[in-house]
Amino acid sequence: MKKILRSIAVVLFAVVAVSCTEAKRSGNPIVEGWYADPEGVIFGDTYWVYPTWSKPFKEQLHFDAFSSKDLVTWQKHERIIDQSSISWLTHALWAPSIIEKEGKYYLMFSCNNVREGEVGGIGVAVADNPAGPFKDHLGKPLINDIINGAQPIDQFVFKDTDGTYYMYYGGWKHCNVGKLNDDFTGFVPFENGEVFKEITPGEYVEGPFMFIKDGKYYFMWSEGKWRKDNYRVAYAIADNPLGPFESRGVILQTDKEIGTGAGHHSVMHNPRSGKYYIVYHRHPLGSTDGDDRRTCIDELHFDAEGNILPVKMTFEGVEADPLK
Ligand code: FUB
């Protein structure tokens, strides 16, 4: 009997020891529910993810957000903005993108899946807190028109090292960039008088994103069709925020063992650990509903020359990586 008890104790000890040394991971998707176009961003000691609620267009009338101290445990912040705060929103509230400026949080959004002659496009909302509640900053779209063929959706605001805020945006295979004014109520023309420059790279479709690493400008975007398996992410490297941007190829795409149609991503960097993360959506294996998109996270790696390596999508997600 003693021998048996001793053996059981040894096995139990081994199980506890293994589970204690196994690092906790985020898992993928990182949150429950259909969420797409996730913008991952760091404010202070907290990671935030702002996604589109991936439902039929007519139901898309609010945003939720998620926050985490370590990338593993996520807290949901419900309805950080909804239709009651945006009088001109009728449907298709998409692709949130947020930036902090002088203690205020500016949440850019796209709505109404706008076409020529309709009201909709890119708007700005503002709050004192990253969890909202956000209120419409202008009471009308910031960009309503179709300029250079770009549908006004999928905006991303990037702060350059000289303090300039650039907005990259555009669907329908066209990407524009403009310089935001001080209070994000409009744009400052470039020296040649143009308000928006078209910078469409490679097989760009939508979902632009920009970050700086080691003095280089990494411009990224989505290609293919977002409901289909061919949705994917490609990138370019430039030495300034206006390009030219020549595609260096695809770094995130369908993996038939893990998920399909991976795209509309963002990148976060923890300066403490030095790690980079890609936050993106993908369709679960076997799912046939194009709206069934789930928000996932995996590590982003670079080679010695600074090229982005193809992303290995996982079910496990990433390990805890606190910011302080
Ligand atoms: O979620 C709606 C749209 O799907 C986004 O604006 C596009 O980028 C695509 O992901």
Boltz pocket constraint, residues with backbone or C-beta under 6 A from the ligand:
constraints:
  - pocket:
      binder: B
      contacts: [[A, 36], [A, 37], [A, 52], [A, 94], [A, 95], [A, 110], [A, 153], [A, 154], [A, 206], [A, 207], [A, 226], [A, 264]]
      max_distance: 6.0
